[in-house]
Amino acid sequence: MVTDRQLTIYAMTLLTGVAAGFLYLLFQGGKSLPITTRVTDIPAETAAGTYKPVGGVAAAPKAEVVVDLEGEFEKLEGEIGTSAGTWEGFRGADADNIAKDSVPLSDTWPPGGPTQLWSVPMGEGHAGVAVDQGCVYILDYDKEYQGDTLRCFSLDTGIEIWRRRYKAPTKNNHGVSRTVPALTKDYVVTMGPRCFVMCVRAKTGDFVWGLDLVKDYGTSVPLWYTGQCPLIDGNEAIVAPSGTTMMMGVDLATGAVNWTTTNEDQWKMSHSSIMKMEILGKQTYVYCSQNGVVGVSAEPDTKGDLLWKSSDWAQNVLSPSPIGVAPDKVFFTAGYGGGSMMMGFKEEGGKIIPEPLFKLDKTIFACEQQTPIFYQNHLFSILPKDAGAMRGQFVCMDLEGNVVWSSGKTERFGLGPYMIADDKVYILNDNGELTMARASLDGFQKLGFAEVAPGHDAWAPMAIVEGKLILRDSKMLICLDVSAGSSGGSNNLTLNQ
Amino acid sequence: MADAKSNESSDQLNRFDFIKQAVGRGAALTLGWMGGMSVFGAREQNTVWQIDPDKCVQCEHCATDCVVSPSAVKCVQSYPICGYCRLCFGYFLPNAPELTSAAENQLCPTGAIERLFVEDPYWEYNILEDYCIGCAKCVKACEMFGNASFYLQVRHNVCVNCNECSIAMQCPADAWERLPADKPYLLRHKEREETMEDAFNLPE
């Protein structure tokens, strides 16, 4: 017989045990992580010059270094080529990345791929070429010399004719070189990775003038260095410092700054390039900064006037350039999740008003590093890696934002360039694989495939001049014969210069 | 009769010989089985779970399905592959307001990535494994926009090596596999394999 006293003792013992167990589990049940306060790493940010205290002033700017842009000139053994063909700069004539010359190109390649005419080692980077009168120009980076180097090669042989270089030590940051020179019959204009602008005489390489956009115009060099390719319009070089001035025109012959456009909002430089197009009957330079888009008058009597601006298209990282698709429409696209936007324009009270017409998700239409091609009233692009099921596919889209066709899940590409010539599209993959397809609104029709470059990160824009396709991977510049008369195969001529 | 009886007895085993042969054959079989197991069977047994980074699709099951909390799956950094970018897409949120280590700029939900300035323009990114929950948000962004130097691995100083791994059973990409215990990691950068294994400080 259990007494009440015994029952109470049992109950108390049980409760004590449960309480003890609870306390044991509370303190021994799991290792808790210490709570730490996470704040800005002030010493690190200060050392990098990125720390800006709340309510205070920014870190002191680094000491200025004056770069002698005239630098050095070296004549080499190459001879000017015989070709009269031209690839005038970024995206060629009309800046549409569509070759205009009349040399027919081969519809098929032999098993060994198109004939390699020559190849030349390059400093690591993604700079592309401009071509004129048998000369191939490229702004390389000479790692040993530690400077930007404008190199001029013979289109016929790939042998270097001359080089002009200036000291501008630049660390490898996913390669160094980035841009494509702009040229006329008389001048070549370059933009270096750290925003040094140089103008030299074509063919001879004689120095004409130079600009340091960082020192003189307060430019902030974009992450991974600038990808902005200079534009030549008439007798002026057009560049966008996006510093104390947004855009300016520089006289090719004298280096005099003919006009500037204000940058009241302090919008920053992107990797995008200035495109000239007609909007509502006015010749306009359109430029995408990191913080928004500007339209600057290219008309002779109002050149440099800010016609309009819009912050509706702003991307932290932006490489593609704007594309004029109609007299009142400009198409913008980006990678890194940015998607695309069609912007319309209307005139009200004598002012041009930009307004977004529609936006497209990154899974519908986007491009990370290259600018899409506007061809037969449609846009062509390679979708980026974050485009879901469409990632890496080459797509054709109409101007209403409807994808007409895509290359399919078995035909995917990377960040490399694509261009159109002789109704064919040439697509270079990251690892140097070249695909040729029919440029058509009916679908992706593959015509040829070849491994043409040995390296990786083949991202530079390509150029075609009279059947010669010039492309590169991160370390090698290569010229291929893709003309209809080519017999195919490689002659493996590599010039170690 | 005597000869016939003698032949009959020589063909038949006596009890002693029978036991002797049975014991001998049994011992041989046992030794053979043990030898075979020591060569093949032990290799089967001394294996551990690991994720093939080339198959991983960063689905986030690794963060939620592990029996250990936080997960035994951690992000690892391959320094030879990393670009040391100032803007690391594995570290910063898309369109982060500023490129600083302030919390509102960071992609990692637990602040498990340490960002250190090396020299202009390089920044180093280190995984703080005590904070990492294996969610793979940083891995996904690094794969899409960077060099894919971030990737997931099972950390064997945390993993309890379950017979049926609860994450492996959920993995939609069939990225989980058994590896020999003496080679327990699938490293993206082979040249660094030896030093990284040392660095991982594997348990005995």
Interface residues (C-beta under 8 A of the other chain):
Chain A: G30 L33 R38 V39 T40 D41 A44 E45 A47 A48 G49 T50 Y51 K171 N173 H174 L223 W224 Q315 N316 V317 G335 Y336 G337 E368 P384 K385 D386
Chain B: S69 G83 C85 R86 L87 F89 P94 N95 A96 E98 L99 T100 S101 A102 A103 G111 R115 L116 F117 D120 P121 Y122 W123 D130 Y131 E143 M144 F145
